[in-house]
């Protein structure tokens, strides 16, 4: 597959890469970007993951069960 890359493509790639790398550097202070998740939320997600069952079948594909 032949694809020609122009100077404009290269400069746009560089600008996007620079923004992404700055974002990753700033992520070290994660409170700046994300709110803290409460312990109740984490326990609810873990409880749901314990009762969720996904099975593959030959006839109809995947089946999702909530075992409650």
N, C-alpha and C positions, 0 to 999 in steps of 0.2 A: 504494500500500500504506500503510494507516494503522496506525501503531504508537504506542501511548501509553507514554511514559516517565515512571515515577514518581520521586519524590524518592529512594526507596531505590535504584533503578537508577542514578541519577546519582551518589549517594554511593559505591556499590560501584565504579562506573567510575572515579571519582576516586581511590579507594584503590588500585585495580589500576594505574592510570597512575602514581601516585606510587611504587609498588614497582618498576615497570619502569624509570622514569627513574632511580631510585637504583641499580638494577642496571647500567644503562648507564654511569653515572658511575663506579661501582666497577670497570667492565670495563677502565678505563685501566690498572689494575694486573692484567693478565691472569694472572699467576702465582698470584694469589689464587684464581681459579676453575678454571684448567686446568693440567694438567701439560704440561711441554715434550715435544713429539713428537721422537723420535730421528731422526737423519739416515737411518738404515737403513729406518725405516718410510716416510719420504717417498720414498726411492729405490725401495722396493718398490711403492708406489702408482703412481709415475710409470712404472715398468717395466710394470706391469699395464695402465695406460692406453694404452701403446704397442701392446700385442698384442691389445687388445679391439677388435672391429669389430662395429658394429650396423648392419644394413641393412634397409631397408623393401622388402617385396615386395608385389605386387598380390594374390597368392592367400592367403598365410598371415600377413601382417602383418610384424612385426619378427623378424629372425633375429639372434641373438648368436653371434659366432664368437670363439674365442680362437686367434689365429694364433701357434702356438708350434712 
